[in-house]
């Protein structure tokens, strides 16, 4: 059992690694999912106030931490071509979209794009899986198989498979009324994490680079160990706006729901006002089964917002080749 954490971590002098965040994680100890550096600081943040800290000193310490993370993140990007992939945290590992995102990230990494995501489950995890396997000895198809991409979904009435879909809709499912962890729920979290840790271990010596940008605001969704570096924030608003701004070479929107819709219109605002490098960055929509154009009607809204010249930077695609072509 790791000792209790009582203070906000000091400003980091480099981006976090998975070894930093998941120091205590152990494949043979389900309870270890709740004992890592990452999860311990999430528990502390919950007790101190996630959105608004109860003490001014905590707010100041978090601000110092996040400022250092931003600095190190900008330093890490350098002059790289940067693309972010956004999408739902609930996307199952055996969903067609998960495979498509992984294949797209793999193809973009092979073209020397640096891949970013929010660093969590679902489409975000698929982003780092694809990038990690670019140049690695473990092929992407084998890695997808290890993650459960070929596993059949549970039949109607069967219990959910915690190896396929992130098991929690709310952080409160992990904690009892007194704020203690519920062991059975932590074990479910560990079960979900295990495939990613296995693939991370198998590619530890030749992993392709990517950076996850998660937040302790949603700390019950742990960062994926498949990212090679992590820019972990306390302040979610800085993290969200910064992630979109950093992806100056384009943002890909995989299927998602409320969070992804928020990101679409935040990115649209940055583009409308040319607030990042005075340019319009490509917006690429993985429009599987007309998910964005018809199901959520995003296309109609954006085509009313932008003029004809700006619309040339909007792409509605359903294949990897089309998405890669849109991003150059």
C-alpha positions, 0 to 999 in steps of 0.5 A, a space after each residue: 500500500 502506497 503512503 497517503 498523499 497530502 500535498 499537490 505535486 511540485 511543478 514538474 521539470 519534464 512531462 510525466 511518463 507512465 512510470 511516474 503516474 503508475 508507479 504502484 500498478 501491479 498486474 497481480 494486485 487489483 487494488 494497485 489500480 487505486 494506489 498509483 501516484 496518479 490515482 492518489 493525487 486524484 483522491 487528494 484533489 477530490 478531497 480538496 475540491 476538484 473545480 474550486 479548491 477549498 484553500 487558496 494555498 492549494 489553488 496556488 500550488 495547482 496553478 504553479 504545477 499546471 504552468 510548469 506542465 504547459 511550459 514543458 509541453 510547448 518545449 516538447 512539441 518544438 517544431 513538430 507537425 501536431 495533430 490531435 484526435 478527439 472522441 468518446 471515452 466510452 468507445 469500446 475496444 471492439 468498436 469499428 471506430 476504435 480500430 479506425 482511430 488506431 489505424 489513422 494514428 498509426 498512419 499519421 505517426 508514420 508520416 512524422 506527425 506527433 499525435 495528441 489526445 485527451 489521454 483517457 479511454 476510448 478513442 483517446 486510447 486508440 490514438 496512442 495505441 496506433 502511434 505507439 505501434 508505428 515502428 514498433 516490433 509489435 504490429 498494430 493488428 496484433 496490438 489491437 487483438 491484445 486490446 480485445 478488438 476481436 472480442 465479441 460484445 456481451 449478449 443482451 442480458 449478460 454482464 458488461 465486459 470490463 476488458 472492452 469498455 471503460 466501466 464507469 459513467 461517474 467517479 462516484 461509482 468508485 467511492 463510498 459515502 465516506 470517500 473510501 474506495 470500493 474494492 470491487 470497483 477498483 478491481 473492475 478498473 484494474 481489469 480494464 487497465 490490464 490489456 493496455 499495460 500488457 501492450 505497453 510492456 510489449 512495446 516498452 523498448 520501441 514505442 512510437 511517440 505520442 503525448 496524452 493531455 489528461 486532467 485530474 478533474 476527470 481523474 477516475 478516467 486514468 491516463 493510458 499507459 500507451 502514451 509515451 508522455 503525459 501533460 497532466 493538468 488540474 485545471 480542465 479548462 486550460 487543458 481543453 483549450 490548450 490541447 486544441 490550440 496545440 494541434 495547429 496542423 489539424 484536429 480529427 473528431 471521432 464519434 463521441 458525445 457531449 465532451 466531443 461536441 464541446 471540443 468541436 465548437 471550441 475548435 470552431 471558435 479558435 478557427 473562426 477568430 484565428 486565435 492560434 497562429 492566425 490560421 484555420 486548422 483543418 477539422 476532420 470528422 470521422 463521419 461513420 454512418 453520417 455520425 456528425 453530418 446527420 446524427 448530430 447535425 454538426 455539418 449544417 451548423 459549421 457550414 452556416 458559421 464558416 464561409 466558402 473559403 473556410 469550408 475548404 478546411 472542413 473534411 467529412 471522411 470515413 476512411 483512413 486514406 481520406 483522413 490522411 489526405 485531408 491532413 497532408 
